[in-house]
Amino acid sequence: MESVSYRHGVIRYESGDKLSSEHETIILEKLLPYHPEADKKIGPGVEFITIDYHPDFENSRCLFLMRKDGTEVDFSFWKCIKGLIRKKYPNYADSFILRHFRKHNKSG
């Protein structure tokens, strides 16, 4: 799956950094559409994407959408990946996710 390889570029960012336009485009076009609440997360539109520590989960970095109305919302990379797997490989998705995503099963 091509989207998985993009994670390695994203995790090289320092906390608080804005993603490059290249990485932002990849996430917006090839990953975020598979999030189960993509439309809600995108809301009025995305201005840019940052990576930072999640305010509710200590030592957990995540992606934040900075929206055109000035609000921000976090989204789970793992929920996007799992959604992609479920969409592209529905017959094998659940067993694949259980086998390979044990650490991240609680995040959806």
C-alpha positions in Angstrom: 0.0 0.0 0.0 1.5 3.3 -1.0 0.0 5.4 1.8 1.8 3.5 4.5 5.2 4.6 3.1 4.3 8.3 3.6 4.2 7.9 7.4 7.9 7.7 7.5 8.2 11.2 6.0 5.6 12.6 8.4 7.3 11.3 11.6 10.5 13.2 10.7 8.9 16.5 11.5 9.5 18.3 14.7 6.5 18.9 16.9 4.7 22.1 15.9 6.0 21.9 12.3 3.8 22.6 9.3 3.9 19.8 6.8 5.5 20.4 3.4 3.0 21.0 0.6 4.0 17.7 -1.0 3.3 15.7 2.2 0.1 17.8 2.8 -1.2 16.9 -0.7 -0.5 13.2 -0.2 -2.3 13.2 3.1 -5.3 15.2 1.8 -5.7 13.2 -1.4 -4.5 9.7 -0.6 -5.0 9.2 3.1 -7.6 11.5 4.8 -10.4 10.4 2.6 -10.3 7.0 4.2 -10.8 8.4 7.8 -14.3 7.4 9.0 -15.1 11.0 9.8 -13.2 12.7 6.9 -15.9 15.2 6.0 -16.4 16.2 9.6 -12.6 16.6 10.1 -12.2 18.7 7.0 -15.1 20.9 7.9 -14.9 24.2 6.1 -11.7 23.3 4.3 -8.0 22.8 5.2 -5.6 25.7 5.4 -2.6 23.5 6.3 -1.5 20.4 8.3 0.8 20.3 11.4 2.1 17.6 13.6 2.2 18.0 17.3 1.5 16.4 20.7 -2.1 15.5 21.4 -3.4 17.5 24.3 -5.2 14.6 25.9 -2.7 11.8 25.3 0.7 12.4 26.8 3.7 11.6 24.5 1.4 10.9 21.6 2.0 12.9 18.4 -0.7 13.3 15.8 -1.7 15.3 12.8 -3.8 18.4 13.1 -5.8 20.0 10.4 -5.7 23.8 10.6 -9.0 24.7 8.9 -10.0 27.8 6.9 -12.2 29.1 9.6 -9.3 29.2 12.1 -10.2 26.1 14.0 -8.0 23.0 14.3 -8.9 19.4 14.7 -6.7 16.3 15.2 -7.1 13.1 13.2 -5.7 9.6 13.5 -3.3 8.4 10.9 -4.1 4.9 12.0 -7.9 5.3 11.4 -7.1 6.5 7.9 -4.8 3.5 7.2 -7.4 1.1 8.6 -10.1 2.7 6.5 -8.0 2.4 3.4 -7.4 -1.3 4.1 -11.1 -1.9 4.7 -12.0 -0.1 1.4 -9.4 -1.7 -0.8 -9.4 -5.2 0.7 -12.8 -5.8 2.3 -12.5 -9.6 2.3 -9.2 -9.6 4.2 -9.3 -6.3 6.1 -10.4 -7.4 9.6 -8.0 -10.3 9.9 -5.1 -8.2 8.5 -5.8 -5.4 10.9 -6.1 -7.7 13.9 -2.9 -9.4 12.9 -0.8 -6.3 12.1 -2.3 -3.5 14.0 -2.6 -4.9 17.6 -0.9 -1.9 19.2 -3.3 0.5 17.5 -6.6 -1.5 17.7 -8.0 0.8 20.4 -7.7 3.9 18.2 -10.3 2.6 15.8 
